[in-house]
Amino acid sequence: MTQHRFLSSPIPSSLESLDRHERLLHESVREAGRLKLSASRINSRKPEVHPVSLPARTMNMSVGILRPLQGSDLQRHNYETLMYITAGSGFSLIGETHVAWTAGDAIYIPVWQWHKHVNTSETVEATYVACENTPLLQTLGIALREQG
């Protein structure tokens, strides 16, 4: 077996023995999520959010949809969020900063910053992929989230 050199400590044996049968694919995230949402939830004023169900232990991902002229609730949390806009255009209010975005842009939500997202189109959905380090903070028992 080849000996590898690492800049930090060697890989713990618990990581080397990763269960080879863990799920590596979540097919059709948005379609599978819609099947679980009730019609009243899909037609509500709340944005659709479809969690990606994979065995990541320190981060999570979700697909979000803002219908035309829809905005999310004001919130803040102590975990970081990276969002990649896959379709549409709009803006995010992050703290007191107005950040305009369109498909192909990525935005960063720093920890504990009040924020909300708004689709400015009258006709087109805005969709995004959000990645957060929530599971890491949940494991440590320190994940916090507050609605405005």
N, C-alpha and C positions, 0 to 999 in steps of 0.2 A: 504494500500500500504506500502511496506517495505521501510524504510528510509535508504538510503545508505550514507556512509561517504566517502568523497573524500579528498585527500591530498591537492588539489588545490581548486579553486572556484567551486561551484555547476555547473552542466551542464546547459548552457543557454537553455531556452525553445525553441529557434529556432532549436537547434540540436535535441531536444527530438521530435519535430514534423516533423522528416524526412519523406519525401514523400514516402509512402510505395509502390508506383507504379514505382519507379525509376528502371531502368534496372540494373539487378544484374549479367547478364551473356552476354558475347560476344562469340558466338560460332565460331569455326573454324577460328580463327584470320588470320592465314596465307592464307588459301584458299580464304576467303572473301577479303583480301587485294590484292591478285593476280588478282581477277576479276576486281578490280578498276584500276590496273596498265595497261598502254598501253604496247603493245608488244615491242615497241622501248625502253621503260623504263626498262622492264624486261631484255632485251638483252643489255642494256647499261653497261658502266663500273662502274656505281654507285651501291653500295650495295642496296638490297631491304630492306625496313623498313616498317613494318606493325603496325600502331598504334592500341592499344587496346582501343576500344570505350566504356568506362564505365563512370559513373558520378562522379568519384573521383575529389575532388576540390583542393587538395594540391599536388598530385603526378600523374604521368602517367607511362604507361608501353608500350613497343613496342617489337615486335619480329623482329630481324634482321637476314639477310642471306648474307654471304660473299661467293661468288662462288669460285671454286678452283683458287688459286693464286691471288685472288682479295684483294685489300686493300681499306679502306675508305679514304676520304679526311682528311687532317690535319685540326683540328678545336679546339676551346676552347670556354667555356661558363661559366657563373657564377652560374650555378646550378650543384648539385652533381649528379653523375650517379653510379648506381650499376649494374653490368652486370653478368649474370649467363650464362655460356657457356653450351648449351644443346647438341651440336654435333660438331665434328671436332677438329682441333688444329691450333694454330697459335701464334701470339704475338700481344701485344699492345705496342706502344711507348707512354709513359706518361711522359711528360717533357723530360728529358734525360734518363729516366729509361726504359729499355727493359724488358717487363713482358711476359714470355712465358705462354701460357694457353692451356688447353685441356678440353674436355667434363667433366663436373662435377665441374669445377673451377668457382670461382667468383672473379671479379676484381672491384676495386673502382677507379673512375675518380674524383679526387679532383676539386674543383672550380678553374676556370681560368687557368687550365693546358693544354698546347697544347697536343693533343693526336691523334692517329690514330690506326686502327686495321687492321691486315693482316692475311688472311688465308694462311697457308704455304703448304697445301695439293694440289697436282696436280690433284686429282680426286674426293675429297669429299667436300661438302659444309660445312662451319662452320656456326652454328646458335647460337643465343643467345637471352636472354630476358633482356631488359634494363629497369630499373626503375629510374625515375628522379623526382626531386621536381620542375620542370619547371612551372606547373600551379600556384603554390604558388607565385613564383616570378613574373609571368605574371599578376596575380591579383594585386600585389603590384606595377606593372608598372616598374619593375627593371630587367626583364630577358634580358640577353645579350648573343649573340653568334657571333663568328667571325670565318671565314674560313681562312685557311693559304694559 
